[in-house]
Amino acid sequence: MDKLKMHTPDIAEENYKKLVALFPDAITETTDEDGNIVRAIDKDVLMQEINTKVIDDGQERYQFTWPDKRKSMVMANAPISKTLRLEKEKSVGRDGTPGGVDSENIYIEGDNLDALKLLQETYLGKVDAIYVDPPYNTGNSLIYKNDYYENAEDYLKNNRDYDDDGNRLTLNSNSNGRYHTDWLNMMYPRLKVARDLLSEDGIICLTIDEFEIYNITKIMNEIYGEENHLGTVVIKNNPSGRSTISGVSISHEYALFYGKTKNVQLGRLPRSEKQIARYKECDSEGPFEWVNFRKHGGYREDAPSMYYPIYIKRDGSSFRIPEMKWNDNRKEYEALEVPLDDEFVSYPVDEIGRDRRWKWGLSRAKISKKDMSIRLDKNKKLAIYIKSRMKNEGVLPPTVWDDKRYSSTEYGTNYLKALMGKNYFDYPKSIFAVIDCLRVLNLKRNSIVLDFFSGSGTTADAVTRLNVEDNGNRRYILVQAKEKTSKTSAAHQDGYETICDIGEERIRRVGTKLKHETNADLDFGFRCFKVDSSNMKDVYYAPADIGQLSLDGLEDNIKEDRTPGDLLIQVMLDLGILLSSDIETQNIAGKNVFSVADGYLLACFDKNVTEETVTEIAKRKPFYAVFRDSSMANDSVAANFEQIFETYSPETVRKVL
């Protein structure tokens, strides 16, 4: 049986292996500063292989950099030996049952970089959309501080603000000499790891204000590719404005949209009441409005075949499309008929004489004459108009969103206060701004949405409301640091010790409210997890580093305070099985066995496992079968283990921990 690695992937190592596979002749060895033989890349060979120049340190190049950027990149790729642990008492079943664990939604408490790495193997390429609203670096925000430039003494002396799990949080004051650097070092590895989770047609939306809009745009261009920038939207989130020292009143923020690849399109927004009101007329096919047949913004040279004459009666009573032939040399239509005395020729020419084009080609115009009419244009002249119908797909998102629904005060702070009873959270997003951002992310009815700066849980609220709208099955993964609430705040006094407590309670209340209002059979719950140290003792990862121990100390490589359920979650992460999978406990030959995803994984962590249990598990033919390394009842069971599976289920992948 193979042993589970029980730690996140080493991305740098995987990238090295890819390079070895592509260019084996560029791989060599050298000595490090201590004289040890280490692997290396021969840049001269690599240059020859890829026929391009390699830039050395000190050479000019186009780049965006800052202090410790290289270490930030290393941090994104480095593996960690941590796990997620299910918090059943905080979880909510899909029907709203407290403590239920059948929901497909995931809420994770802890450092979001750790959480993203733990999700990396399981959700690689499976997330359809990412929405993040990170700390805006206004000088008053707590951010994760990566401690690669301070020694332990300075670390403890200068930074005493931690979350419940010991993760370091610090106030990034704008008087700090590393004001931008610290924020960039926090953001870069998280955005880098998150990109790997996006599906090939996935989209990320990141909201930010003017303090870091230029820096974050450069980071996003580097990680996602400038060519994959789909658009930047200005959202008027503060209609009353925020005064500044420079004398301007800031009333907006930005939403940046990037695709994982080039072949990605943004979703559409529903029409506003004002837009719907334009479709005043109706026929058997539904509502429509009359619009000028001349293509706005389209020119003759763009589509010569859509430039042709139409004859209109001078009294406006009718029109006709004459017989025509196409002149291939001149690339234009020639009329085979002349207009009658009471007709004039209409071409798609604008007010200043530029040749435009019609909205339809000649063949469509001939068969769709019932949808064409003579009307007066804005200059009171006779012109061809066509029926424009209200389509179901909505409208393209504009680059400026100034509807009052995007106010973070009215539909963020006040909305959350009405839901929770008091004002527990500073500056929550407008629920409608987040809903519309998710729409622009082009969600399908079963999409997975990730938010790793989840704050008060607005994204979960928005996803649930979208599901209510169309009976969808969109799922969310939320990650939030266990940032402590101020001891003088109303939230803390009412028992909400961390931001996670507020976010989780918000999701519970939204689920209860919407279920009561709709009685829909939807997923209103979430499974709650926390980032924690590995379930495995240090000897599991580095036995060579462990000193002389008693044999009793080596009997079990699992920490004493960890449950079989804890082990199962880490196994699922290691094997790439979704955290939202169905889990049930079965009794097989007297032992407790976890069945995940309808028997896809069968895992038994009980001790004294007999041949009878192994045989019954093998007969069920799971894809994966996992046991503890020390769980076999005796040497005979261990010796016969492989033969049992070869007999009953040779295709099963067998693993131990």
C-alpha positions in Angstrom: 0.0 0.0 0.0 1.2 3.5 -0.8 1.5 6.0 2.0 -0.5 9.2 1.8 1.7 12.3 1.8 -0.7 14.3 4.1 0.6 17.7 3.1 -0.1 20.2 0.4 1.6 20.0 -3.0 5.1 21.5 -3.4 4.4 23.6 -6.5 8.0 24.6 -7.0 8.9 20.9 -7.1 6.1 20.1 -9.5 7.3 23.0 -11.8 10.8 21.6 -11.7 9.6 18.2 -12.8 7.8 19.8 -15.7 11.0 21.6 -16.7 12.9 18.3 -16.5 10.4 16.6 -18.7 10.6 19.4 -21.3 14.3 20.1 -21.3 16.2 17.3 -19.6 19.5 18.5 -21.1 19.2 21.8 -19.2 19.3 20.0 -15.8 22.6 19.9 -14.1 24.3 20.0 -10.7 26.4 22.5 -8.8 27.6 23.3 -5.3 25.9 25.6 -2.9 27.6 28.0 -0.5 28.2 25.2 1.9 29.8 23.0 -0.7 26.9 20.6 -1.0 25.9 19.1 -4.3 22.5 20.6 -5.4 20.5 20.4 -8.6 20.6 23.4 -10.9 19.4 24.7 -14.3 21.9 25.4 -17.0 20.7 28.7 -18.4 22.9 28.6 -21.5 21.3 25.2 -22.5 17.8 26.6 -21.7 18.5 29.7 -23.8 19.4 27.5 -26.8 16.3 25.2 -26.3 13.8 28.0 -26.2 15.7 30.4 -28.5 15.2 33.5 -26.3 17.3 35.8 -24.1 17.5 35.1 -20.4 17.7 38.3 -18.3 20.2 38.4 -15.5 20.0 40.5 -12.3 20.8 44.2 -13.0 19.6 44.1 -16.6 16.8 46.5 -17.5 13.5 44.9 -18.2 9.7 45.7 -18.0 8.5 44.5 -14.7 6.6 45.4 -11.5 8.5 44.7 -8.4 8.8 45.5 -4.7 11.0 44.4 -1.7 10.6 40.7 -0.9 8.6 39.9 -4.1 10.8 36.9 -4.7 10.1 35.5 -1.2 6.4 36.2 -1.8 6.6 34.0 -4.9 8.4 31.3 -3.0 5.7 31.5 -0.3 3.0 30.9 -2.9 4.7 27.6 -4.0 5.9 26.2 -0.7 4.0 23.2 0.8 2.5 23.2 4.3 1.8 20.4 6.7 -1.7 21.5 7.9 -5.2 20.3 7.6 -8.8 21.3 7.9 -10.9 20.1 10.8 -14.7 19.9 10.6 -16.5 22.0 13.3 -19.8 20.2 13.4 -21.4 22.3 16.2 -21.0 25.4 14.0 -22.2 23.8 10.8 -25.8 24.0 9.5 -27.6 21.3 7.4 -28.9 22.2 4.0 -32.5 22.4 5.5 -31.2 24.7 8.3 -30.7 22.0 11.0 -28.0 23.1 13.5 -25.1 20.8 13.5 -26.0 19.2 10.1 -23.2 18.4 7.8 -25.0 17.6 4.5 -24.6 21.0 3.0 -22.4 21.5 -0.1 -21.4 25.0 1.0 -18.0 25.4 2.8 -17.0 28.0 5.4 -13.3 27.9 6.5 -11.9 29.8 9.6 -8.2 30.6 9.4 -5.4 32.0 7.3 -6.6 32.2 3.8 -3.2 31.3 2.2 -3.1 28.1 4.2 -6.7 27.4 3.3 -6.1 28.0 -0.4 -3.1 25.6 -0.3 -5.2 23.0 1.4 -7.9 23.4 -1.3 -5.4 23.4 -4.1 -5.4 19.7 -4.9 -9.1 19.0 -4.3 -10.4 22.1 -6.1 -7.7 22.5 -8.8 -9.5 23.9 -11.8 -13.0 23.3 -10.3 -13.9 26.8 -9.1 -16.0 28.7 -11.6 -15.8 32.2 -10.1 -13.8 34.0 -7.4 -15.0 37.2 -5.7 -12.7 38.9 -3.3 -12.9 42.1 -1.4 -9.5 42.4 0.3 -8.4 44.9 2.9 -8.2 48.2 1.1 -4.9 49.3 2.7 -6.3 52.6 3.9 -3.8 52.7 6.9 -6.4 51.3 9.3 -6.7 47.7 8.0 -5.4 44.5 9.7 -3.5 42.4 7.2 -1.6 39.1 7.4 2.1 39.8 7.9 4.5 37.4 6.3 7.4 37.3 8.8 10.4 36.8 6.4 12.2 40.0 7.2 12.2 40.0 11.0 13.9 37.8 13.6 11.9 36.2 16.3 12.7 38.8 18.9 11.6 41.7 16.7 8.5 39.7 15.7 7.4 39.3 19.3 8.3 42.9 20.3 6.6 44.7 17.5 3.6 42.6 16.7 1.2 41.3 19.4 -2.0 41.1 17.3 -2.9 37.5 16.4 -6.0 35.6 15.6 -7.2 32.6 17.7 -4.9 30.2 15.9 -1.8 32.3 16.3 -1.8 33.7 12.8 -0.1 37.1 12.8 -2.3 40.1 12.0 -1.0 43.6 12.0 -2.3 47.2 11.5 -0.7 48.4 8.3 -0.3 52.0 9.1 0.5 54.4 6.3 3.3 55.7 8.4 4.9 52.3 8.0 7.9 52.5 5.6 6.8 49.2 4.1 3.2 50.4 3.7 2.7 49.2 0.1 5.3 46.4 0.4 3.6 44.6 3.3 0.2 44.8 1.5 1.6 43.5 -1.8 3.4 40.7 0.0 0.2 39.7 1.6 -1.9 39.8 -1.6 0.5 38.3 -4.2 0.8 34.7 -3.0 -2.9 34.5 -2.2 -3.9 35.6 -5.7 -1.3 33.4 -7.2 -2.5 30.2 -5.5 -6.2 31.1 -6.1 -5.6 31.3 -9.9 -4.8 27.5 -10.0 -8.3 26.8 -8.5 -10.1 28.6 -11.3 -11.6 26.5 -14.1 -10.4 27.3 -17.7 -13.5 29.4 -18.3 -13.4 30.9 -14.8 -13.4 34.6 -13.9 -12.2 36.5 -10.8 -13.6 39.8 -9.6 -11.5 41.8 -7.1 -12.8 45.0 -5.6 -10.5 47.8 -4.4 -10.4 51.5 -3.9 -8.0 54.2 -5.1 -5.3 53.5 -2.5 -4.0 50.4 -4.3 -5.9 50.3 -7.6 -2.7 50.8 -9.6 -0.6 48.3 -7.7 -3.3 45.6 -7.7 -3.9 46.1 -11.4 -0.2 45.4 -12.1 -0.3 42.3 -9.9 -3.4 41.0 -11.6 -1.9 41.7 -15.0 1.2 39.7 -14.0 -0.7 36.7 -12.5 -3.7 36.5 -14.8 -2.3 38.2 -17.9 -3.0 41.6 -19.2 -4.7 40.1 -22.2 -7.2 38.4 -19.9 -8.3 41.7 -18.3 -12.0 41.7 -19.2 -12.9 45.1 -17.7 -12.8 47.4 -14.8 -16.0 48.7 -13.4 -16.5 51.9 -11.3 -19.1 51.3 -8.5 -20.6 54.3 -6.8 -20.8 52.8 -3.4 -20.7 55.9 -1.3 -23.2 58.5 -2.7 -22.5 61.0 0.0 -18.8 60.8 -0.6 -15.7 60.5 1.6 -13.7 63.7 2.2 -9.9 63.6 1.6 -7.0 65.8 2.5 -6.6 66.7 -1.2 -10.0 68.2 -1.2 -12.0 65.7 -3.4 -14.9 63.6 -2.2 -14.5 60.0 -3.0 -17.7 58.2 -3.8 -16.6 55.1 -5.7 -14.6 51.9 -5.7 -13.4 49.6 -8.5 -14.2 46.0 -9.5 -11.6 44.4 -11.7 -12.6 41.4 -13.8 -10.0 38.9 -15.2 -10.5 35.6 -17.0 -8.4 32.5 -16.5 -7.9 32.4 -20.3 -8.7 34.5 -23.3 -11.8 32.6 -24.3 -13.9 33.9 -21.5 -16.9 36.2 -21.6 -18.5 38.2 -18.9 -22.1 37.6 -17.9 -24.9 40.1 -18.4 -27.0 42.1 -16.0 -30.8 42.2 -15.8 -32.5 45.2 -17.3 -33.5 48.0 -15.0 -37.1 49.1 -14.8 -36.2 52.2 -16.9 -34.7 49.9 -19.6 -37.7 47.6 -19.5 -40.0 50.6 -19.9 -38.6 51.3 -23.3 -40.3 48.2 -24.7 -43.7 49.9 -24.8 -45.2 47.9 -27.7 -46.1 44.3 -28.0 -47.0 41.8 -30.7 -47.5 38.0 -30.7 -43.8 37.5 -30.2 -43.6 39.7 -27.1 -42.5 43.3 -26.1 -40.4 45.4 -28.5 -39.3 49.0 -29.3 -38.8 50.6 -32.6 -35.1 51.4 -33.3 -33.4 53.0 -36.3 -32.3 50.5 -38.9 -29.0 52.3 -39.3 -26.2 50.6 -37.4 -24.9 52.9 -34.6 -21.1 52.8 -34.7 -21.0 50.5 -37.8 -19.4 51.6 -41.0 -19.8 50.6 -44.6 -16.2 49.4 -44.9 -16.7 47.1 -42.0 -19.5 45.2 -43.7 -20.0 46.2 -47.4 -22.7 43.6 -47.9 -24.9 45.4 -45.3 -24.9 48.7 -47.3 -27.7 48.7 -49.9 -30.5 51.1 -51.0 -34.1 51.0 -49.8 -36.9 52.9 -51.7 -39.3 54.9 -49.4 -42.5 56.5 -50.4 -42.3 60.3 -50.0 -45.5 60.3 -48.0 -44.1 57.6 -45.6 -46.8 55.1 -46.4 -44.5 52.2 -47.5 -41.1 51.1 -48.6 -39.6 48.5 -50.8 -36.3 46.7 -51.3 -35.4 46.7 -55.0 -33.9 43.7 -56.8 -30.1 43.9 -56.6 -27.0 42.1 -57.7 -23.6 42.0 -56.0 -20.7 43.5 -57.8 -17.7 41.5 -56.7 -15.2 43.9 -58.2 -16.5 47.0 -56.5 -17.7 45.0 -53.3 -21.2 46.6 -53.4 -24.8 46.0 -54.3 -26.2 47.5 -57.5 -29.9 48.1 -57.8 -31.6 46.5 -60.8 -34.6 48.9 -60.5 -34.9 52.7 -60.3 -37.1 54.4 -57.7 -40.5 55.5 -58.8 -41.4 59.2 -59.0 -43.0 59.2 -55.6 -40.0 57.4 -54.0 -36.7 58.4 -52.7 -33.6 56.3 -52.0 -32.5 55.7 -48.4 -29.0 54.6 -47.6 -27.6 54.1 -44.0 -25.9 57.6 -44.0 -25.6 59.5 -40.8 -26.2 63.2 -40.1 -22.7 64.3 -41.2 -22.7 62.2 -44.4 -20.7 59.2 -43.3 -21.6 55.9 -44.9 -22.8 53.6 -42.1 -24.4 50.2 -42.6 -27.8 48.6 -41.9 -28.2 46.3 -38.9 -29.3 43.4 -41.1 -28.0 41.9 -44.3 -30.1 42.0 -47.5 -31.5 38.4 -47.3 -32.7 38.9 -43.7 -34.2 42.3 -44.6 -36.3 40.7 -47.4 -37.7 38.0 -45.2 -38.3 40.2 -42.1 -40.2 43.1 -43.7 -43.0 42.6 -41.2 -40.6 43.8 -38.5 -39.7 46.9 -40.4 -41.5 50.2 -40.6 -41.3 53.8 -41.7 -41.0 56.3 -38.9 -39.7 59.8 -38.2 -36.2 59.9 -36.8 -35.0 62.5 -34.2 -34.5 65.0 -37.0 -38.1 64.5 -38.1 -37.1 62.8 -41.3 -38.5 59.6 -42.7 -36.3 56.6 -41.9 -36.4 52.8 -41.7 -37.0 51.4 -38.2 -37.0 47.8 -37.0 -38.4 46.0 -34.0 -35.9 45.5 -31.2 -37.1 42.8 -28.9 -36.3 42.4 -25.2 -34.0 39.4 -25.0 -33.7 37.2 -22.0 -30.0 37.3 -21.6 -30.0 40.8 -20.2 -27.6 43.7 -21.0 -23.9 44.1 -21.2 -22.5 45.4 -17.9 -21.6 49.1 -18.1 -18.2 50.4 -16.8 -20.0 52.7 -14.4 -22.6 51.4 -11.8 -24.3 54.4 -10.2 -27.7 52.9 -9.1 -28.7 53.7 -5.5 -28.8 49.9 -4.8 -25.0 49.9 -4.7 -24.8 52.1 -1.7 -22.7 50.4 0.9 -24.5 52.4 3.6 -28.1 51.7 2.6 -27.8 48.2 1.3 -24.6 47.1 3.2 -24.5 48.6 6.7 -28.3 49.2 7.2 -29.2 45.9 5.5 -26.9 43.9 7.8 -28.0 45.8 10.8 -31.7 45.0 10.0 -30.7 41.3 9.6 -28.5 41.0 12.7 -30.3 43.5 15.0 -27.3 45.7 15.6 -24.4 47.3 13.7 -21.8 44.6 14.2 -19.6 45.0 11.1 -17.8 48.0 9.5 -18.3 48.8 5.8 -20.0 45.6 4.5 -20.6 45.6 0.8 -24.0 46.3 -0.7 -25.7 43.0 -1.2 -26.9 44.1 -4.6 -23.3 45.1 -5.7 -22.1 41.6 -4.8 -25.1 40.0 -6.5 -24.4 41.9 -9.7 -20.7 41.2 -9.6 -21.6 37.5 -9.4 -23.9 37.9 -12.4 -21.0 39.5 -14.4 -18.9 36.5 -13.3 -21.2 34.5 -15.6 -22.3 32.0 -13.0 -24.1 28.9 -14.1 -26.9 27.4 -12.0 -24.4 24.9 -10.4 -21.2 27.0 -10.2 -18.7 27.0 -7.3 -17.9 30.5 -6.0 -14.8 31.2 -3.9 -14.3 34.2 -1.6 -11.2 34.1 0.5 -11.7 37.5 2.2 -15.3 36.8 3.1 -15.7 39.3 6.0 -19.4 39.5 7.0 -20.4 36.8 4.6 -22.0 38.9 1.9 -20.9 36.5 -0.8 -22.7 33.6 0.8 -25.8 35.8 1.2 -25.6 36.8 -2.5 -25.1 33.2 -3.7 -28.1 32.0 -1.7 -30.3 34.7 -3.0 -29.3 33.9 -6.6 -30.3 30.3 -6.0 -33.7 31.4 -4.7 -34.2 33.4 -7.9 -33.9 30.5 -10.2 -33.9 27.4 -8.0 -30.2 27.0 -8.6 -27.5 24.9 -6.9 -24.6 27.3 -6.8 -22.2 26.5 -4.0 -19.8 28.8 -2.2 -16.4 28.3 -0.4 -15.7 31.1 2.1 -12.5 31.7 4.0 -12.1 34.3 6.8 -9.3 34.9 9.3 -10.4 34.5 12.9 -9.8 38.2 13.4 -10.9 39.3 16.9 -13.6 41.9 17.4 -12.8 44.9 19.5 -13.6 44.3 23.2 -15.5 47.6 23.3 -17.6 46.8 20.2 -21.3 45.8 20.3 -20.4 42.6 18.5 -18.0 41.5 21.2 -20.3 42.4 24.0 -23.0 40.3 22.3 -20.8 37.3 22.1 -19.3 37.6 18.7 -15.6 37.2 19.5 -14.3 37.0 15.9 -15.3 38.2 12.5 -16.0 34.5 11.7 -18.7 34.5 14.4 -20.5 37.4 12.7 -20.2 35.9 9.2 -21.5 32.5 10.3 -24.4 33.9 12.1 -25.3 36.1 9.2 -25.4 33.0 6.9 -27.6 31.2 9.4 -30.0 34.1 9.6 -30.2 34.6 5.8 -30.8 30.8 5.4 -33.6 30.8 8.0 -35.2 34.0 6.5 -35.2 32.8 2.9 -36.3 29.3 3.8 -39.3 30.8 5.7 -40.1 33.1 2.9 -39.9 30.6 0.1 -40.1 27.1 1.6 -37.8 26.2 -1.2 -35.9 22.9 -1.3 -32.5 24.6 -1.5 -29.2 24.3 0.3 -29.4 26.9 3.1 -26.6 25.5 5.2 -22.8 25.3 5.3 -20.1 22.9 6.6 -17.7 24.8 8.9 -14.0 23.9 9.0 -11.0 25.5 10.6 -7.4 25.5 9.5 -5.3 23.5 12.0 -2.0 21.8 12.4 -1.6 18.4 10.7 -3.2 15.4 12.3 0.2 13.7 12.0 3.1 13.8 14.4 6.4 15.2 13.2 7.8 11.7 12.9 5.4 11.1 10.0 7.0 13.9 7.9 10.7 13.8 9.0 11.5 10.6 10.7 15.2 11.2 10.2 15.0 14.4 12.3 13.5 12.6 15.3 15.9 11.7 18.0 16.0 8.4 20.0 12.5 7.7 21.0 11.0 4.8 22.9 9.2 2.2 20.8 6.0 3.3 22.4 6.5 6.8 21.0 6.7 5.4 17.5 3.7 3.1 17.7 1.3 5.7 16.4 2.1 8.6 14.0 -1.3 10.3 14.7 -1.7 13.0 17.3 -3.6 11.9 20.4 -6.3 14.6 20.2 -7.4 13.8 16.6 -10.5 11.9 15.8 -11.3 9.5 12.9 -13.4 12.3 11.4 -10.3 14.6 11.5 -8.3 12.0 9.7 -11.0 11.5 7.0 -11.0 15.2 6.1 -7.2 15.3 5.7 -7.4 12.1 3.6 -10.1 13.7 1.4 -7.9 16.8 0.9 -4.9 14.5 0.0 -6.8 12.4 -2.5 -8.6 15.4 -4.1 -12.1 14.5 -3.0 -14.5 17.5 -2.6 -15.2 18.6 0.9 -18.9 18.8 0.0 -19.1 15.1 -0.8 -21.7 13.0 1.1 -20.2 11.2 4.1 -21.8 8.4 6.0 -20.5 6.0 8.6 -21.1 2.3 8.1 -20.5 -0.7 10.3 -18.5 -3.3 8.3 -17.7 -6.5 10.1 -17.7 -4.8 13.5 -15.6 -1.8 12.4 -16.6 1.8 11.7 -16.0 2.7 8.1 -16.5 6.0 6.4 -18.2 5.9 3.0 -17.5 9.0 1.0 -19.4 9.9 -2.2 -21.4 6.8 -2.3 -18.5 4.4 -1.7 -16.0 6.2 -3.9 -13.7 6.2 -0.8 -14.0 3.7 2.0 -11.8 4.6 5.0 -11.3 2.6 8.2 -9.3 4.1 11.1 -10.3 1.7 13.8 -7.6 -0.5 15.4 -7.5 -4.3 15.3 -8.9 -4.5 11.7 -9.5 -8.2 10.8 -9.3 -10.0 7.5 -13.1 -10.1 7.5 -13.3 -6.3 7.5 -10.7 -6.0 4.8 -12.5 -8.5 2.7 -15.9 -6.9 3.0 -14.4 -3.5 2.1 -12.6 -5.0 -1.0 -15.8 -6.7 -2.1 -17.5 -3.2 -2.3 -14.9 -2.2 -4.9 -14.2 1.4 -3.8 -12.0 3.6 -6.0 -9.9 4.4 -2.8 -9.5 2.3 0.3 -7.6 3.9 3.2 -6.4 2.4 6.5 -4.2 3.4 9.4 -0.7 2.0 9.1 -0.9 0.4 12.5 -4.6 -0.7 12.3 -4.2 -4.3 11.3 -5.1 -6.9 14.0 -2.0 -8.9 13.5 0.9 -9.6 11.1 -1.2 -12.2 9.2 -3.8 -9.6 8.2 -1.1 -7.2 7.1 0.6 -10.0 5.1 -2.7 -11.0 3.4 -4.0 -7.5 2.8 -2.7 -7.0 -0.8 -3.8 -10.5 -1.8 -7.4 -9.9 -0.6 -7.7 -6.8 -2.7 -6.0 -8.5 -5.7 -8.7 -11.1 -5.4 -11.8 -9.0 -5.0 -10.9 -5.5 -6.3 -7.5 -5.2 -7.9 -8.4 -1.8 -9.4 -8.9 -0.2 -5.9 -6.2 2.3 -5.0 -5.0 1.3 -1.5 -3.5 3.9 0.8 -2.3 4.0 4.4 -1.5 6.8 6.9 
